């Protein structure tokens, strides 16, 4: 709240500095340098307030991500189900491969032991 007010106030003051004023006792070049310096200070105050607001937004996002337990739990449950399905699929394929290899090995052993060339 203070940062937004600071940005608004500094911006309005910068706009006020852009007005052309009547002649004063201060030399125009000196007055221009004074206005330029004041504008730089106010612009840096606006930048600081903007960075503070960006940090606040970042902190809010981080808080939401870290403390949103229902969605985190849901994501964990979904990943767990996907991994369980993948595990079941791999187990089925490995069992089929084992059975096929056992059958092939049995046939090869039978052929080897019944061969006359051994």
C-alpha positions in Angstrom: 0.0 0.0 0.0 2.8 2.4 0.9 4.7 1.4 -2.2 1.8 2.1 -4.5 1.3 5.5 -2.8 5.0 6.2 -3.1 5.0 5.4 -6.8 1.9 7.6 -7.4 3.3 10.5 -5.3 6.7 10.4 -7.0 5.1 10.2 -10.5 2.9 13.2 -9.8 5.8 15.2 -8.5 7.9 14.4 -11.6 5.0 15.6 -13.7 4.8 18.8 -11.6 8.5 19.4 -12.2 7.9 19.3 -16.0 5.9 22.5 -15.9 7.6 25.6 -17.2 7.6 28.3 -14.5 8.0 32.1 -14.7 11.4 33.7 -14.3 12.9 33.4 -10.8 16.0 34.6 -9.2 17.7 31.2 -9.7 19.6 30.8 -13.0 17.7 28.6 -15.5 20.6 26.1 -15.9 20.9 25.8 -12.1 17.2 25.3 -11.8 17.3 22.6 -14.6 20.1 20.8 -12.8 18.1 20.9 -9.6 15.0 19.5 -11.4 17.0 16.8 -13.1 18.5 15.7 -9.8 15.1 15.7 -8.1 13.6 13.7 -11.1 16.4 11.1 -10.8 15.8 10.7 -7.0 12.0 10.4 -7.5 12.5 7.9 -10.4 14.8 5.8 -8.2 12.2 5.9 -5.5 9.6 4.6 -8.0 12.0 1.9 -9.0 12.6 0.9 -5.4 8.8 0.8 -4.8 8.3 -1.3 -8.0 11.0 -3.8 -6.9 9.3 -4.0 -3.5 6.0 -4.8 -5.1 7.6 -7.4 -7.4 9.2 -9.1 -4.3 5.8 -9.1 -2.7 4.2 -10.8 -5.7 7.1 -13.3 -5.8 6.6 -14.1 -2.1 2.8 -14.5 -2.6 3.5 -16.9 -5.5 6.0 -18.9 -3.4 3.6 -19.1 -0.5 0.8 -20.3 -2.7 3.0 -23.0 -4.3 4.5 -24.2 -1.1 1.3 -24.2 1.0 -1.3 -25.4 -1.6 -1.4 -28.9 -0.1 -4.6 -30.2 -1.8 -3.2 -29.6 -5.3 0.2 -30.9 -4.3 -1.4 -34.1 -2.9 -3.5 -34.5 -6.0 -0.4 -34.2 -8.2 1.5 -36.7 -6.1 -1.5 -39.1 -6.3 -1.7 -38.8 -10.1 2.1 -39.4 -10.4 1.8 -42.4 -8.1 -1.0 -43.9 -10.2 1.0 -43.3 -13.4 4.1 -45.0 -12.0 2.0 -47.9 -10.6 0.5 -48.5 -14.1 4.0 -48.3 -15.7 5.3 -50.8 -13.1 2.5 -53.2 -13.8 3.1 -52.9 -17.5 6.8 -53.6 -17.1 6.1 -56.5 -14.8 3.8 -58.1 -17.4 6.3 -57.6 -20.2 9.1 -59.1 -18.1 7.0 -62.1 -17.2 6.1 -62.7 -20.9 9.8 -62.4 -21.8 10.8 -64.9 -19.1 8.2 -67.4 -20.2 9.3 -67.1 -23.9 12.9 -67.5 -23.0 12.2 -70.5 -20.8 10.3 -72.1 -23.7 13.1 -71.3 -26.2 15.8 -72.6 -23.8 13.9 -75.8 -23.2 13.6 -76.3 -27.0 17.3 -75.6 -27.5 18.3 -77.9 -24.7 16.1 -80.7 -26.1 17.6 -80.1 -29.6 21.1 -80.1 -28.2 20.8 -83.2 -26.1 19.1 -85.2 -28.8 21.6 -84.1 -31.5 24.0 -86.7 -32.9 26.8 -84.0 -33.3 27.5 -83.3 -29.7 
